[in-house]
Amino acid sequence: MPTVNDDSKLASLIALLEPSSFPPDAYVDALHETRGDLERAAELLLLSATPAEGSWSSTASVNGAGIRKRKKGLDHWFRAKHPPPATTASTSTPASSSGSSSSPNRRPTRRSPSPELDRLASASQWATLLKPPSPSKLPSASSTTRPPPHRGAALLLTSPSAIASAGLPLALLSSPLSPQMAAALYYEMLAESPEWPRNKWYLAGREVESNHQATTYSRPGGGFGGAKVGVPYYYAARKYDAKPYTPVLAEASRIVEEAVNAHLDTMPRYPLEYRGRWRANMCAANRYDGAQSTVGWHADQMTYLGPYPTIASLSLGTPRAFRLRQIDAVDEAYASTRPTRTYEVNLAHNSLVLMTPGCQERYKHTVPPQRALDTFRPQWDANGGAVVPGEGETYTTRINITFRFYRDDPATGPRGPRSGTPMCKCGMPTILRADQKAKARSRLGARSSLGGGQRVTRDGTTILDDDMVFFWQCQSPGTTGEIKGCSFFKILDMGGEGRGPCLGDEEEDENENEHEVGPEQDGSVEAARGAQVEEETKVPECEGDAVR
């Protein structure tokens, strides 16, 4: 078993508990007390978050710094000598759907309660857990009607119609790749991946390393890598050069590109989406080996994708779970009226899932750890020949390829009237983010020009609008370990920065103040410094931007 001090375990535990958060020392202590068992450590922290004996105090301090400190008495939760019995890989609840599954998904069984918890929790502790809220904590008649978050098991969506019924910015498509091409691409990526690096980033000032491998590929001359502007691209503030597409990958990118554009033609669109064809000119490739190879909760970097991107995720090899969860707004005025819950989709070999516009803006996703994996036995060899049933090699490796469209307008360097990526006072290229938790919108009073949820139709395309705000921000906390960074913060101004063309550009004369957020939106660093957003510092995108 890896040591408790393994940074990847610490990062996995933090991601597993998202959106709940605890003091840094609490995660380390929980891993020590459970001997590195991620699931039991998560249970320990969630149970100890109640106001029972052994809870985490919000008022205790260390050296007067106001850091929460664990009270004594936690170790009694897990004194049993034997670990709980093994259970199935998933704790998801299947969603009913009239549509048939597009891939052979196995219905998981519900995890049984831990016998250690049943035996060791005292009567008073269980009474605290089950005690109803006091009248003072109940919502009043004048309070918001926002539904509480759903804390149960993930809802398993087993078909495209189930996903559509859930109203998620997600689409499960019939894979456009032939079985032979999917097998050939899997073998090609297996041969390439041993040299792929592991991402490194800083978490609360401490350098950690991902437990899966990743790299990037690009289409030569496809508008990526500075080919048109003569300047480099950066990831986590580090210059990088993507590999050129391999022959099979290049052909797969063209096929996926056609499928994505056909799907986008059937969807409502957003004003800041790119006006033109979606191009698979770049991809991030990931290798997951074994059940504990994961990526934590995150939203993908938008710096070169621009607002409202579409990302096409192709899964090859061993099936893995993919989870999606809406991000709660801190201001009820911007909160969703639907309950917050976690959704799960099982991604089988040669499955293609699209994260459509709105996904990176209002959701986070993860590939969670599992207790067991199904082995994968390809039915075709690398040359397209059939494999004799039962005689081929088996694998527990998943290759994931996320095709992306790197737009020309948010390229690194200035070009004509277009601004390049802003540089912060740390001397690093900034990162483009969406105001996921509505912190900036709440302070600046951002409102949609059309009104929330309204839409217009132009040339047969439905154009949506909402109140989302995008901004450039210092990324030093996840890159250098400097927790606060330089506080650089600048609201994205598509028109003022010369970016586009976008689907909503034709309405600029009629709606000059689209996303008008008040007099403080003047583009300066100081304009919105008070709205500095820290929601991504727990699990920065540099961990899993090459993910799914």
Sequence and secondary structure as in RCSB ss.txt:
>XXXX:A:sequence
MPTVNDDSKLASLIALLEPSSFPPDAYVDALHETRGDLERAAELLLLSATPAEGSWSSTASVNGAGIRKRKKGLD
HWFRAKHPPPATTASTSTPASSSGSSSSPNRRPTRRSPSPELDRLASASQWATLLKPPSPSKLPSASSTTRPPPH
RGAALLLTSPSAIASAGLPLALLSSPLSPQMAAALYYEMLAESPEWPRNKWYLAGREVESNHQATTYSRPGGGFG
GAKVGVPYYYAARKYDAKPYTPVLAEASRIVEEAVNAHLDTMPRYPLEYRGRWRANMCAANRYDGAQSTVGWHAD
QMTYLGPYPTIASLSLGTPRAFRLRQIDAVDEAYASTRPTRTYEVNLAHNSLVLMTPGCQERYKHTVPPQRALDT
FRPQWDANGGAVVPGEGETYTTRINITFRFYRDDPATGPRGPRSGTPMCKCGMPTILRADQKAKARSRLGARSSL
GGGQRVTRDGTTILDDDMVFFWQCQSPGTTGEIKGCSFFKILDMGGEGRGPCLGDEEEDENENEHEVGPEQDGSV
EAARGAQVEEETKVPECEGDAVR
>XXXX:A:secstr
   TT HHHHHHHHHHHTT    HHHHHHHHHHTTT HHHHHHHHHHHTSSSTT B SS  STTS    B S GG
GGG  SS      S   EE   SS  SS           HHHHHHS HHHHHHHH    GGGS  TTS       
 SS EE  SHHHHHHHT SEEEE   S HHHHHHHHHHHHHHGGG  EEEEEETTEEEEEEEEEEEEE TTSS T
TTTTS  EEETTEEE  EE  HHHHHHHHHHHHHHHHHHTTS B TTSBSS     EEEEEEEESTT  EEEE  
  TTT SS  EEEEEEES EEEEEEE   SSGGG  SS   EEEEEE TTEEEEE TTHHHHEEEEE   S    
B  SB TTS B  TTTS  B EEEEEEEE   STT SS BTTB    B TTSSB EEEE TTSHHHHHHT   SS
 TT EEEETTEEEE     EEEE  HHHHT  SSTT  EEE  TTTTT   BTTGGGTTT TTTT   TT SS G
GGGGGG   TTSSS GGGTSS  
